[in-house]
């Protein structure tokens, strides 16, 4: 049996329903994933939840020897539970923040090319809590998988467009783990 994230007790029926749905979604068995080498879950990890992300990967056109190149700046995405409800956000850091104020920041541990040629890589990130106690405060590792889109633009960056930014749409699953 998987453990669920800690949840604050709600004071309204609507809040109770939302918390029950998150707890149920977190208890659902995760879909099987064919993990690339180096991204497999460790034996001492327990799955907490899988969150769908929808948003953009932000790039900036920066000067280089050939005139300019798109450089990754930050993600900007909403996070959704298994029932499709928005439960948080993903942004610079990289960071993941739940609506309850809990927040983790990630550090890259491993990466693997995505199966789709036009998609951003799959990642393994270690995390540390930087927010309040809550849904995300126990998360110790996050895997980004099932990515679609988000790769840097292939054109439009040159000496005359240095400083321009572009948001490239992407989706991904973020699989959250904690230590057993």
VMD Tcl script that builds the backbone (N, CA, C; Angstrom):
set m [mol new atoms 540]
animate dup $m
set s [atomselect $m all]
$s set {name element resname resid chain x y z} {
  {N N UNK 1 A 0.844 -1.179 0.000}
  {CA C UNK 1 A 0.000 0.000 0.000}
  {C C UNK 1 A 0.883 1.232 0.000}
  {N N UNK 2 A 0.525 2.225 -0.776}
  {CA C UNK 2 A 1.296 3.468 -0.865}
  {C C UNK 2 A 0.811 4.428 0.203}
  {N N UNK 3 A 1.735 5.203 0.748}
  {CA C UNK 3 A 1.327 6.224 1.705}
  {C C UNK 3 A 0.858 7.458 0.956}
  {N N UNK 4 A -0.036 8.221 1.567}
  {CA C UNK 4 A -0.552 9.437 0.941}
  {C C UNK 4 A 0.157 10.645 1.510}
  {N N UNK 5 A 0.177 11.743 0.764}
  {CA C UNK 5 A 0.762 12.968 1.287}
  {C C UNK 5 A -0.035 13.451 2.494}
  {N N UNK 6 A 0.631 14.142 3.397}
  {CA C UNK 6 A -0.105 14.712 4.524}
  {C C UNK 6 A -1.019 15.805 4.005}
  {N N UNK 7 A -2.210 15.886 4.559}
  {CA C UNK 7 A -3.183 16.877 4.137}
  {C C UNK 7 A -3.730 17.593 5.352}
  {N N UNK 8 A -3.911 18.897 5.233}
  {CA C UNK 8 A -4.549 19.656 6.297}
  {C C UNK 8 A -6.036 19.358 6.259}
  {N N UNK 9 A -6.677 19.263 7.407}
  {CA C UNK 9 A -8.106 18.988 7.437}
  {C C UNK 9 A -8.870 20.228 7.009}
  {N N UNK 10 A -9.770 20.087 6.030}
  {CA C UNK 10 A -10.531 21.230 5.544}
  {C C UNK 10 A -11.670 21.566 6.484}
  {N N UNK 11 A -12.138 22.798 6.393}
  {CA C UNK 11 A -13.233 23.245 7.249}
  {C C UNK 11 A -14.531 23.414 6.477}
  {N N UNK 12 A -14.512 23.123 5.162}
  {CA C UNK 12 A -15.725 23.237 4.354}
  {C C UNK 12 A -15.971 21.921 3.639}
  {N N UNK 13 A -17.231 21.609 3.273}
  {CA C UNK 13 A -17.500 20.383 2.526}
  {C C UNK 13 A -16.740 20.338 1.198}
  {N N UNK 14 A -16.644 21.484 0.508}
  {CA C UNK 14 A -15.918 21.526 -0.758}
  {C C UNK 14 A -14.443 21.197 -0.532}
  {N N UNK 15 A -13.864 21.753 0.544}
  {CA C UNK 15 A -12.468 21.465 0.877}
  {C C UNK 15 A -12.265 20.006 1.222}
  {N N UNK 16 A -13.233 19.416 1.934}
  {CA C UNK 16 A -13.147 18.004 2.287}
  {C C UNK 16 A -13.156 17.138 1.041}
  {N N UNK 17 A -14.013 17.481 0.077}
  {CA C UNK 17 A -14.089 16.733 -1.166}
  {C C UNK 17 A -12.773 16.837 -1.937}
  {N N UNK 18 A -12.195 18.028 -2.003}
  {CA C UNK 18 A -10.936 18.223 -2.715}
  {C C UNK 18 A -9.816 17.421 -2.064}
  {N N UNK 19 A -9.755 17.431 -0.744}
  {CA C UNK 19 A -8.711 16.687 -0.042}
  {C C UNK 19 A -8.899 15.187 -0.219}
  {N N UNK 20 A -10.132 14.721 -0.177}
  {CA C UNK 20 A -10.403 13.299 -0.373}
  {C C UNK 20 A -9.991 12.869 -1.772}
  {N N UNK 21 A -10.263 13.701 -2.763}
  {CA C UNK 21 A -9.900 13.376 -4.146}
  {C C UNK 21 A -8.384 13.304 -4.302}
  {N N UNK 22 A -7.640 14.242 -3.694}
  {CA C UNK 22 A -6.184 14.221 -3.777}
  {C C UNK 22 A -5.640 12.980 -3.089}
  {N N UNK 23 A -6.185 12.648 -1.928}
  {CA C UNK 23 A -5.729 11.461 -1.209}
  {C C UNK 23 A -6.001 10.209 -2.032}
  {N N UNK 24 A -7.179 10.120 -2.655}
  {CA C UNK 24 A -7.508 8.977 -3.488}
  {C C UNK 24 A -6.586 8.905 -4.695}
  {N N UNK 25 A -6.343 10.027 -5.344}
  {CA C UNK 25 A -5.458 10.043 -6.504}
  {C C UNK 25 A -4.054 9.623 -6.116}
  {N N UNK 26 A -3.604 10.014 -4.937}
  {CA C UNK 26 A -2.263 9.666 -4.484}
  {C C UNK 26 A -2.153 8.191 -4.134}
  {N N UNK 27 A -3.273 7.532 -3.825}
  {CA C UNK 27 A -3.259 6.115 -3.471}
  {C C UNK 27 A -3.376 5.213 -4.692}
  {N N UNK 28 A -3.782 5.756 -5.819}
  {CA C UNK 28 A -3.947 4.973 -7.026}
  {C C UNK 28 A -2.598 4.434 -7.463}
  {N N UNK 29 A -2.577 3.190 -7.893}
  {CA C UNK 29 A -1.335 2.599 -8.366}
  {C C UNK 29 A -0.856 3.345 -9.601}
  {N N UNK 30 A 0.425 3.708 -9.653}
  {CA C UNK 30 A 0.916 4.459 -10.807}
  {C C UNK 30 A 0.918 3.589 -12.059}
  {N N UNK 31 A 0.752 4.232 -13.207}
  {CA C UNK 31 A 0.841 3.521 -14.477}
  {C C UNK 31 A 2.266 3.018 -14.659}
  {N N UNK 32 A 2.436 1.817 -15.215}
  {CA C UNK 32 A 3.787 1.308 -15.432}
  {C C UNK 32 A 4.575 2.217 -16.372}
  {N N UNK 33 A 5.838 2.374 -16.081}
  {CA C UNK 33 A 6.720 3.193 -16.907}
  {C C UNK 33 A 7.934 2.360 -17.262}
  {N N UNK 34 A 8.332 2.385 -18.519}
  {CA C UNK 34 A 9.560 1.739 -18.939}
  {C C UNK 34 A 10.689 2.737 -18.690}
  {N N UNK 35 A 11.290 2.675 -17.498}
  {CA C UNK 35 A 12.279 3.665 -17.082}
  {C C UNK 35 A 13.567 3.540 -17.874}
  {N N UNK 36 A 14.085 4.634 -18.410}
  {CA C UNK 36 A 15.413 4.604 -19.026}
  {C C UNK 36 A 16.478 4.341 -17.956}
  {N N UNK 37 A 17.601 3.802 -18.379}
  {CA C UNK 37 A 18.709 3.535 -17.457}
  {C C UNK 37 A 19.075 4.807 -16.707}
  {N N UNK 38 A 19.232 4.697 -15.414}
  {CA C UNK 38 A 19.608 5.823 -14.568}
  {C C UNK 38 A 18.435 6.592 -13.986}
  {N N UNK 39 A 17.226 6.331 -14.480}
  {CA C UNK 39 A 16.049 7.029 -13.968}
  {C C UNK 39 A 15.128 6.105 -13.166}
  {N N UNK 40 A 15.513 4.844 -13.010}
  {CA C UNK 40 A 14.677 3.902 -12.289}
  {C C UNK 40 A 14.508 4.338 -10.841}
  {N N UNK 41 A 13.334 4.049 -10.240}
  {CA C UNK 41 A 13.156 4.329 -8.809}
  {C C UNK 41 A 14.110 3.462 -7.979}
  {N N UNK 42 A 14.596 4.016 -6.900}
  {CA C UNK 42 A 15.476 3.279 -5.990}
  {C C UNK 42 A 14.641 2.360 -5.096}
  {N N UNK 43 A 15.267 1.343 -4.550}
  {CA C UNK 43 A 14.569 0.375 -3.702}
  {C C UNK 43 A 13.990 1.027 -2.451}
  {N N UNK 44 A 14.606 2.113 -1.972}
  {CA C UNK 44 A 14.129 2.752 -0.741}
  {C C UNK 44 A 13.121 3.872 -0.996}
  {N N UNK 45 A 12.589 3.972 -2.238}
  {CA C UNK 45 A 11.624 5.014 -2.569}
  {C C UNK 45 A 10.200 4.471 -2.574}
  {N N UNK 46 A 9.287 5.309 -2.112}
  {CA C UNK 46 A 7.859 4.994 -2.162}
  {C C UNK 46 A 7.180 6.026 -3.044}
  {N N UNK 47 A 6.346 5.557 -3.968}
  {CA C UNK 47 A 5.610 6.438 -4.869}
  {C C UNK 47 A 4.560 7.216 -4.085}
  {N N UNK 48 A 4.470 8.521 -4.326}
  {CA C UNK 48 A 3.446 9.359 -3.682}
  {C C UNK 48 A 2.329 9.714 -4.641}
  {N N UNK 49 A 2.664 10.207 -5.816}
  {CA C UNK 49 A 1.639 10.654 -6.755}
  {C C UNK 49 A 2.263 10.887 -8.120}
  {N N UNK 50 A 1.420 10.881 -9.133}
  {CA C UNK 50 A 1.812 11.270 -10.477}
  {C C UNK 50 A 0.957 12.463 -10.857}
  {N N UNK 51 A 1.619 13.557 -11.209}
  {CA C UNK 51 A 0.924 14.797 -11.547}
  {C C UNK 51 A 1.149 15.133 -13.013}
  {N N UNK 52 A 0.093 15.510 -13.692}
  {CA C UNK 52 A 0.197 15.943 -15.083}
  {C C UNK 52 A 0.531 17.426 -15.108}
  {N N UNK 53 A 1.443 17.805 -15.979}
  {CA C UNK 53 A 1.815 19.220 -16.136}
  {C C UNK 53 A 1.435 19.686 -17.529}
  {N N UNK 54 A 0.891 20.905 -17.578}
  {CA C UNK 54 A 0.601 21.565 -18.850}
  {C C UNK 54 A 1.087 22.999 -18.732}
  {N N UNK 55 A 1.918 23.397 -19.675}
  {CA C UNK 55 A 2.429 24.761 -19.636}
  {C C UNK 55 A 3.397 25.025 -20.750}
  {N N UNK 56 A 4.423 25.833 -20.441}
  {CA C UNK 56 A 5.437 26.192 -21.431}
  {C C UNK 56 A 6.829 26.060 -20.838}
  {N N UNK 57 A 7.775 25.828 -21.723}
  {CA C UNK 57 A 9.193 25.929 -21.405}
  {C C UNK 57 A 9.619 27.266 -22.010}
  {N N UNK 58 A 10.192 28.139 -21.182}
  {CA C UNK 58 A 10.546 29.482 -21.631}
  {C C UNK 58 A 12.012 29.516 -22.061}
  {N N UNK 59 A 12.247 30.084 -23.237}
  {CA C UNK 59 A 13.594 30.211 -23.795}
  {C C UNK 59 A 13.860 31.678 -24.097}
  {N N UNK 60 A 15.148 32.055 -24.051}
  {CA C UNK 60 A 15.565 33.404 -24.412}
  {C C UNK 60 A 16.624 33.312 -25.503}
  {N N UNK 61 A 16.519 34.201 -26.465}
  {CA C UNK 61 A 17.517 34.286 -27.528}
  {C C UNK 61 A 18.730 35.029 -26.963}
  {N N UNK 62 A 19.862 34.353 -26.929}
  {CA C UNK 62 A 21.090 34.951 -26.389}
  {C C UNK 62 A 22.194 34.912 -27.438}
  {N N UNK 63 A 23.014 35.935 -27.396}
  {CA C UNK 63 A 24.117 36.074 -28.352}
  {C C UNK 63 A 25.124 34.941 -28.152}
  {N N UNK 64 A 25.611 34.428 -29.279}
  {CA C UNK 64 A 26.722 33.479 -29.262}
  {C C UNK 64 A 27.583 33.729 -30.496}
  {N N UNK 65 A 28.575 32.885 -30.741}
  {CA C UNK 65 A 29.512 33.095 -31.855}
  {C C UNK 65 A 28.839 33.094 -33.222}
  {N N UNK 66 A 27.713 32.404 -33.352}
  {CA C UNK 66 A 27.029 32.342 -34.651}
  {C C UNK 66 A 25.886 33.345 -34.749}
  {N N UNK 67 A 25.794 34.266 -33.797}
  {CA C UNK 67 A 24.755 35.296 -33.804}
  {C C UNK 67 A 23.806 35.177 -32.639}
  {N N UNK 68 A 23.204 33.994 -32.463}
  {CA C UNK 68 A 22.286 33.803 -31.355}
  {C C UNK 68 A 21.829 32.365 -31.235}
  {N N UNK 69 A 21.398 31.986 -30.032}
  {CA C UNK 69 A 20.891 30.642 -29.779}
  {C C UNK 69 A 19.828 30.720 -28.691}
  {N N UNK 70 A 18.808 29.860 -28.808}
  {CA C UNK 70 A 17.777 29.788 -27.773}
  {C C UNK 70 A 18.332 29.062 -26.562}
  {N N UNK 71 A 18.220 29.682 -25.386}
  {CA C UNK 71 A 18.721 29.122 -24.137}
  {C C UNK 71 A 17.541 28.955 -23.177}
  {N N UNK 72 A 17.457 27.790 -22.543}
  {CA C UNK 72 A 16.373 27.519 -21.603}
  {C C UNK 72 A 16.467 28.471 -20.411}
  {N N UNK 73 A 15.317 29.030 -19.994}
  {CA C UNK 73 A 15.246 29.936 -18.851}
  {C C UNK 73 A 14.507 29.286 -17.686}
  {N N UNK 74 A 13.274 28.831 -17.914}
  {CA C UNK 74 A 12.471 28.274 -16.823}
  {C C UNK 74 A 11.204 27.632 -17.369}
  {N N UNK 75 A 10.628 26.706 -16.582}
  {CA C UNK 75 A 9.306 26.196 -16.934}
  {C C UNK 75 A 8.235 27.089 -16.312}
  {N N UNK 76 A 7.044 27.016 -16.859}
  {CA C UNK 76 A 5.881 27.688 -16.268}
  {C C UNK 76 A 4.680 26.796 -16.586}
  {N N UNK 77 A 4.264 25.983 -15.598}
  {CA C UNK 77 A 3.217 24.996 -15.857}
  {C C UNK 77 A 2.297 24.854 -14.656}
  {N N UNK 78 A 1.087 24.413 -14.936}
  {CA C UNK 78 A 0.132 24.034 -13.903}
  {C C UNK 78 A 0.233 22.533 -13.700}
  {N N UNK 79 A -0.004 22.097 -12.455}
  {CA C UNK 79 A 0.033 20.677 -12.100}
  {C C UNK 79 A -1.379 20.205 -11.786}
  {N N UNK 80 A -1.731 19.011 -12.286}
  {CA C UNK 80 A -3.074 18.473 -12.124}
  {C C UNK 80 A -3.033 17.079 -11.533}
  {N N UNK 81 A -4.005 16.778 -10.655}
  {CA C UNK 81 A -4.109 15.440 -10.085}
  {C C UNK 81 A -4.768 14.499 -11.092}
  {N N UNK 82 A -4.954 13.239 -10.691}
  {CA C UNK 82 A -5.525 12.226 -11.590}
  {C C UNK 82 A -6.951 12.557 -12.012}
  {N N UNK 83 A -7.655 13.362 -11.230}
  {CA C UNK 83 A -9.029 13.748 -11.564}
  {C C UNK 83 A -9.073 15.014 -12.428}
  {N N UNK 84 A -7.907 15.582 -12.763}
  {CA C UNK 84 A -7.857 16.762 -13.618}
  {C C UNK 84 A -7.992 18.082 -12.895}
  {N N UNK 85 A -7.921 18.062 -11.566}
  {CA C UNK 85 A -8.015 19.306 -10.792}
  {C C UNK 85 A -6.623 19.928 -10.628}
  {N N UNK 86 A -6.541 21.243 -10.794}
  {CA C UNK 86 A -5.274 21.960 -10.602}
  {C C UNK 86 A -4.923 21.936 -9.124}
  {N N UNK 87 A -3.733 21.399 -8.817}
  {CA C UNK 87 A -3.325 21.315 -7.408}
  {C C UNK 87 A -2.039 22.065 -7.113}
  {N N UNK 88 A -1.423 22.642 -8.139}
  {CA C UNK 88 A -0.189 23.366 -7.891}
  {C C UNK 88 A 0.419 23.895 -9.167}
  {N N UNK 89 A 1.700 24.288 -9.049}
  {CA C UNK 89 A 2.407 24.865 -10.187}
  {C C UNK 89 A 3.855 24.409 -10.201}
  {N N UNK 90 A 4.460 24.553 -11.372}
  {CA C UNK 90 A 5.861 24.200 -11.583}
  {C C UNK 90 A 6.525 25.403 -12.218}
  {N N UNK 91 A 7.631 25.849 -11.621}
  {CA C UNK 91 A 8.286 27.040 -12.127}
  {C C UNK 91 A 9.785 27.008 -11.972}
  {N N UNK 92 A 10.373 28.190 -12.025}
  {CA C UNK 92 A 11.821 28.355 -11.971}
  {C C UNK 92 A 12.389 27.728 -10.709}
  {N N UNK 93 A 13.606 27.286 -10.828}
  {CA C UNK 93 A 14.299 26.691 -9.681}
  {C C UNK 93 A 15.069 25.429 -10.049}
  {N N UNK 94 A 14.450 24.408 -10.602}
  {CA C UNK 94 A 13.017 24.218 -10.808}
  {C C UNK 94 A 12.307 23.971 -9.479}
  {N N UNK 95 A 11.062 24.383 -9.419}
  {CA C UNK 95 A 10.285 24.210 -8.195}
  {C C UNK 95 A 8.896 23.675 -8.520}
  {N N UNK 96 A 8.319 23.012 -7.517}
  {CA C UNK 96 A 6.960 22.501 -7.581}
  {C C UNK 96 A 6.273 22.982 -6.321}
  {N N UNK 97 A 5.164 23.677 -6.463}
  {CA C UNK 97 A 4.468 24.235 -5.310}
  {C C UNK 97 A 3.016 23.780 -5.315}
  {N N UNK 98 A 2.590 23.232 -4.164}
  {CA C UNK 98 A 1.199 22.810 -3.991}
  {C C UNK 98 A 0.380 24.006 -3.532}
  {N N UNK 99 A -0.934 23.900 -3.704}
  {CA C UNK 99 A -1.823 24.992 -3.300}
  {C C UNK 99 A -1.792 25.219 -1.795}
  {N N UNK 100 A -1.333 24.216 -1.009}
  {CA C UNK 100 A -1.281 24.361 0.448}
  {C C UNK 100 A -0.029 25.103 0.924}
  {N N UNK 101 A 0.832 25.546 -0.003}
  {CA C UNK 101 A 2.038 26.290 0.357}
  {C C UNK 101 A 3.289 25.436 0.468}
  {N N UNK 102 A 3.142 24.118 0.423}
  {CA C UNK 102 A 4.338 23.273 0.446}
  {C C UNK 102 A 5.035 23.403 -0.907}
  {N N UNK 103 A 6.361 23.315 -0.865}
  {CA C UNK 103 A 7.152 23.588 -2.074}
  {C C UNK 103 A 8.453 22.820 -1.990}
  {N N UNK 104 A 8.890 22.281 -3.128}
  {CA C UNK 104 A 10.202 21.653 -3.215}
  {C C UNK 104 A 10.949 22.248 -4.394}
  {N N UNK 105 A 12.282 22.243 -4.270}
  {CA C UNK 105 A 13.170 22.691 -5.336}
  {C C UNK 105 A 14.012 21.491 -5.733}
  {N N UNK 106 A 14.218 21.310 -7.045}
  {CA C UNK 106 A 14.929 20.143 -7.537}
  {C C UNK 106 A 16.329 20.430 -8.007}
  {N N UNK 107 A 17.159 19.367 -7.946}
  {CA C UNK 107 A 18.523 19.378 -8.463}
  {C C UNK 107 A 18.660 18.181 -9.398}
  {N N UNK 108 A 19.133 18.409 -10.603}
  {CA C UNK 108 A 19.257 17.351 -11.601}
  {C C UNK 108 A 20.220 16.256 -11.139}
  {N N UNK 109 A 19.743 15.009 -11.200}
  {CA C UNK 109 A 20.581 13.843 -10.903}
  {C C UNK 109 A 20.901 13.056 -12.171}
  {N N UNK 110 A 19.902 12.919 -13.058}
  {CA C UNK 110 A 20.109 12.148 -14.295}
  {C C UNK 110 A 19.110 12.610 -15.344}
  {N N UNK 111 A 19.447 12.371 -16.606}
  {CA C UNK 111 A 18.557 12.721 -17.717}
  {C C UNK 111 A 18.674 11.648 -18.778}
  {N N UNK 112 A 17.602 11.519 -19.567}
  {CA C UNK 112 A 17.576 10.568 -20.681}
  {C C UNK 112 A 16.782 11.206 -21.810}
  {N N UNK 113 A 17.190 10.931 -23.037}
  {CA C UNK 113 A 16.449 11.445 -24.178}
  {C C UNK 113 A 15.019 10.925 -24.124}
  {N N UNK 114 A 14.078 11.768 -24.476}
  {CA C UNK 114 A 12.679 11.365 -24.553}
  {C C UNK 114 A 12.494 10.448 -25.756}
  {N N UNK 115 A 11.544 9.534 -25.683}
  {CA C UNK 115 A 11.265 8.685 -26.845}
  {C C UNK 115 A 10.808 9.482 -28.067}
  {N N UNK 116 A 10.160 10.633 -27.844}
  {CA C UNK 116 A 9.711 11.489 -28.944}
  {C C UNK 116 A 10.829 12.471 -29.288}
  {N N UNK 117 A 11.153 12.577 -30.560}
  {CA C UNK 117 A 12.265 13.428 -31.000}
  {C C UNK 117 A 12.045 14.900 -30.696}
  {N N UNK 118 A 10.799 15.369 -30.660}
  {CA C UNK 118 A 10.515 16.788 -30.451}
  {C C UNK 118 A 10.254 17.149 -28.995}
  {N N UNK 119 A 10.515 16.221 -28.093}
  {CA C UNK 119 A 10.175 16.429 -26.677}
  {C C UNK 119 A 11.409 16.688 -25.820}
  {N N UNK 120 A 11.184 17.447 -24.736}
  {CA C UNK 120 A 12.253 17.692 -23.773}
  {C C UNK 120 A 12.612 16.377 -23.077}
  {N N UNK 121 A 13.823 16.275 -22.537}
  {CA C UNK 121 A 14.290 15.021 -21.948}
  {C C UNK 121 A 13.481 14.595 -20.722}
  {N N UNK 122 A 13.572 13.320 -20.427}
  {CA C UNK 122 A 13.068 12.771 -19.172}
  {C C UNK 122 A 14.154 13.023 -18.129}
  {N N UNK 123 A 13.740 13.318 -16.894}
  {CA C UNK 123 A 14.700 13.700 -15.853}
  {C C UNK 123 A 14.454 12.963 -14.539}
  {N N UNK 124 A 15.508 12.856 -13.746}
  {CA C UNK 124 A 15.436 12.458 -12.339}
  {C C UNK 124 A 16.027 13.613 -11.557}
  {N N UNK 125 A 15.248 14.139 -10.599}
  {CA C UNK 125 A 15.708 15.257 -9.774}
  {C C UNK 125 A 15.571 14.899 -8.303}
  {N N UNK 126 A 16.597 15.202 -7.524}
  {CA C UNK 126 A 16.462 15.119 -6.073}
  {C C UNK 126 A 15.828 16.435 -5.626}
  {N N UNK 127 A 15.088 16.395 -4.524}
  {CA C UNK 127 A 14.409 17.611 -4.083}
  {C C UNK 127 A 14.685 17.896 -2.618}
  {N N UNK 128 A 14.460 19.158 -2.272}
  {CA C UNK 128 A 14.489 19.564 -0.867}
  {C C UNK 128 A 13.307 20.500 -0.645}
  {N N UNK 129 A 12.719 20.381 0.518}
  {CA C UNK 129 A 11.558 21.186 0.855}
  {C C UNK 129 A 11.996 22.612 1.160}
  {N N UNK 130 A 11.286 23.587 0.582}
  {CA C UNK 130 A 11.592 25.000 0.827}
  {C C UNK 130 A 10.340 25.784 1.191}
  {N N UNK 131 A 9.264 25.068 1.499}
  {CA C UNK 131 A 7.998 25.733 1.821}
  {C C UNK 131 A 7.403 25.190 3.100}
  {N N UNK 132 A 6.121 25.417 3.250}
  {CA C UNK 132 A 5.388 24.962 4.432}
  {C C UNK 132 A 5.247 23.438 4.417}
  {N N UNK 133 A 4.922 22.866 5.580}
  {CA C UNK 133 A 4.582 21.452 5.633}
  {C C UNK 133 A 3.297 21.257 4.846}
  {N N UNK 134 A 3.219 20.156 4.107}
  {CA C UNK 134 A 2.016 19.900 3.327}
  {C C UNK 134 A 2.227 18.802 2.316}
  {N N UNK 135 A 1.436 18.841 1.255}
  {CA C UNK 135 A 1.408 17.774 0.257}
  {C C UNK 135 A 2.764 17.472 -0.371}
  {N N UNK 136 A 3.595 18.483 -0.612}
  {CA C UNK 136 A 4.869 18.270 -1.288}
  {C C UNK 136 A 6.074 18.225 -0.339}
  {N N UNK 137 A 5.902 18.497 0.918}
  {CA C UNK 137 A 7.053 18.646 1.822}
  {C C UNK 137 A 7.840 17.352 2.027}
  {N N UNK 138 A 7.229 16.195 1.816}
  {CA C UNK 138 A 7.936 14.911 1.994}
  {C C UNK 138 A 8.559 14.395 0.711}
  {N N UNK 139 A 8.354 15.082 -0.404}
  {CA C UNK 139 A 8.884 14.622 -1.691}
  {C C UNK 139 A 10.406 14.703 -1.671}
  {N N UNK 140 A 11.064 13.602 -2.060}
  {CA C UNK 140 A 12.530 13.558 -2.061}
  {C C UNK 140 A 13.112 13.411 -3.460}
  {N N UNK 141 A 12.319 12.879 -4.384}
  {CA C UNK 141 A 12.753 12.731 -5.772}
  {C C UNK 141 A 11.554 12.935 -6.691}
  {N N UNK 142 A 11.832 13.499 -7.861}
  {CA C UNK 142 A 10.803 13.677 -8.884}
  {C C UNK 142 A 11.378 13.202 -10.204}
  {N N UNK 143 A 10.548 12.471 -10.932}
  {CA C UNK 143 A 10.909 12.052 -12.273}
  {C C UNK 143 A 9.979 12.741 -13.266}
  {N N UNK 144 A 10.560 13.345 -14.299}
  {CA C UNK 144 A 9.767 13.918 -15.379}
  {C C UNK 144 A 9.773 12.908 -16.519}
  {N N UNK 145 A 8.585 12.431 -16.889}
  {CA C UNK 145 A 8.447 11.424 -17.937}
  {C C UNK 145 A 7.290 11.779 -18.858}
  {N N UNK 146 A 7.134 11.007 -19.928}
  {CA C UNK 146 A 6.021 11.164 -20.875}
  {C C UNK 146 A 5.941 12.595 -21.418}
  {N N UNK 147 A 7.079 13.160 -21.735}
  {CA C UNK 147 A 7.124 14.538 -22.220}
  {C C UNK 147 A 6.665 14.638 -23.673}
  {N N UNK 148 A 5.974 15.729 -23.959}
  {CA C UNK 148 A 5.532 16.053 -25.312}
  {C C UNK 148 A 5.833 17.533 -25.525}
  {N N UNK 149 A 6.586 17.854 -26.577}
  {CA C UNK 149 A 6.903 19.246 -26.886}
  {C C UNK 149 A 7.919 19.845 -25.931}
  {N N UNK 150 A 7.977 21.180 -25.925}
  {CA C UNK 150 A 8.836 21.910 -25.004}
  {C C UNK 150 A 10.251 22.155 -25.460}
  {N N UNK 151 A 10.660 21.592 -26.591}
  {CA C UNK 151 A 12.036 21.790 -27.068}
  {C C UNK 151 A 12.222 23.223 -27.563}
  {N N UNK 152 A 13.461 23.680 -27.509}
  {CA C UNK 152 A 13.789 25.044 -27.951}
  {C C UNK 152 A 13.344 25.262 -29.395}
  {N N UNK 153 A 12.922 26.486 -29.709}
  {CA C UNK 153 A 12.572 26.784 -31.108}
  {C C UNK 153 A 13.765 26.493 -32.010}
  {N N UNK 154 A 13.488 26.073 -33.232}
  {CA C UNK 154 A 14.568 25.745 -34.181}
  {C C UNK 154 A 15.026 26.957 -34.976}
  {N N UNK 155 A 14.245 28.030 -34.953}
  {CA C UNK 155 A 14.616 29.218 -35.733}
  {C C UNK 155 A 14.140 30.471 -35.008}
  {N N UNK 156 A 14.457 31.618 -35.607}
  {CA C UNK 156 A 13.984 32.881 -35.065}
  {C C UNK 156 A 14.916 33.543 -34.073}
  {N N UNK 157 A 16.101 32.995 -33.868}
  {CA C UNK 157 A 17.061 33.606 -32.951}
  {C C UNK 157 A 18.318 33.963 -33.723}
  {N N UNK 158 A 18.621 35.243 -33.750}
  {CA C UNK 158 A 19.819 35.722 -34.421}
  {C C UNK 158 A 20.276 37.006 -33.768}
  {N N UNK 159 A 21.297 37.598 -34.320}
  {CA C UNK 159 A 21.857 38.819 -33.745}
  {C C UNK 159 A 20.813 39.917 -33.592}
  {N N UNK 160 A 19.824 39.947 -34.487}
  {CA C UNK 160 A 18.804 41.000 -34.431}
  {C C UNK 160 A 17.656 40.690 -33.464}
  {N N UNK 161 A 17.611 39.488 -32.916}
  {CA C UNK 161 A 16.525 39.131 -31.980}
  {C C UNK 161 A 17.037 38.770 -30.588}
  {N N UNK 162 A 18.307 39.060 -30.289}
  {CA C UNK 162 A 18.859 38.771 -28.964}
  {C C UNK 162 A 17.995 39.461 -27.904}
  {N N UNK 163 A 17.641 38.711 -26.879}
  {CA C UNK 163 A 16.793 39.228 -25.803}
  {C C UNK 163 A 15.336 38.827 -25.938}
  {N N UNK 164 A 14.939 38.344 -27.109}
  {CA C UNK 164 A 13.554 37.889 -27.305}
  {C C UNK 164 A 13.320 36.611 -26.500}
  {N N UNK 165 A 12.092 36.407 -26.056}
  {CA C UNK 165 A 11.738 35.174 -25.342}
  {C C UNK 165 A 10.653 34.432 -26.114}
  {N N UNK 166 A 10.593 33.127 -25.876}
  {CA C UNK 166 A 9.582 32.283 -26.499}
  {C C UNK 166 A 9.124 31.247 -25.481}
  {N N UNK 167 A 7.829 31.044 -25.396}
  {CA C UNK 167 A 7.260 29.995 -24.567}
  {C C UNK 167 A 6.809 28.863 -25.464}
  {N N UNK 168 A 7.370 27.681 -25.267}
  {CA C UNK 168 A 7.058 26.525 -26.104}
  {C C UNK 168 A 6.194 25.558 -25.293}
  {N N UNK 169 A 5.001 25.278 -25.799}
  {CA C UNK 169 A 4.047 24.423 -25.095}
  {C C UNK 169 A 4.632 23.030 -24.849}
  {N N UNK 170 A 4.322 22.478 -23.656}
  {CA C UNK 170 A 4.734 21.115 -23.339}
  {C C UNK 170 A 3.748 20.494 -22.359}
  {N N UNK 171 A 3.782 19.179 -22.318}
  {CA C UNK 171 A 3.097 18.412 -21.282}
  {C C UNK 171 A 4.081 17.374 -20.780}
  {N N UNK 172 A 3.868 16.945 -19.548}
  {CA C UNK 172 A 4.726 15.921 -18.949}
  {C C UNK 172 A 4.007 15.346 -17.747}
  {N N UNK 173 A 4.476 14.197 -17.300}
  {CA C UNK 173 A 4.055 13.648 -16.013}
  {C C UNK 173 A 5.211 13.828 -15.053}
  {N N UNK 174 A 4.903 14.316 -13.857}
  {CA C UNK 174 A 5.888 14.406 -12.788}
  {C C UNK 174 A 5.516 13.351 -11.762}
  {N N UNK 175 A 6.429 12.382 -11.560}
  {CA C UNK 175 A 6.187 11.274 -10.643}
  {C C UNK 175 A 6.938 11.587 -9.348}
  {N N UNK 176 A 6.190 11.746 -8.256}
  {CA C UNK 176 A 6.736 12.165 -6.974}
  {C C UNK 176 A 6.991 10.962 -6.072}
  {N N UNK 177 A 8.159 10.962 -5.433}
  {CA C UNK 177 A 8.559 9.881 -4.534}
  {C C UNK 177 A 9.008 10.448 -3.183}
  {N N UNK 178 A 8.987 9.587 -2.190}
  {CA C UNK 178 A 9.561 9.878 -0.878}
  {C C UNK 178 A 10.329 8.634 -0.432}
  {N N UNK 179 A 11.147 8.773 0.602}
  {CA C UNK 179 A 11.851 7.601 1.141}
  {C C UNK 179 A 10.883 6.770 1.959}
  {N N UNK 180 A 11.056 5.459 1.894}
  {CA C UNK 180 A 10.206 4.531 2.685}
  {C C UNK 180 A 10.506 4.689 4.144}
}
mol reanalyze $m
mol bondsrecalc $m
mol representation Tube
mol addrep $m
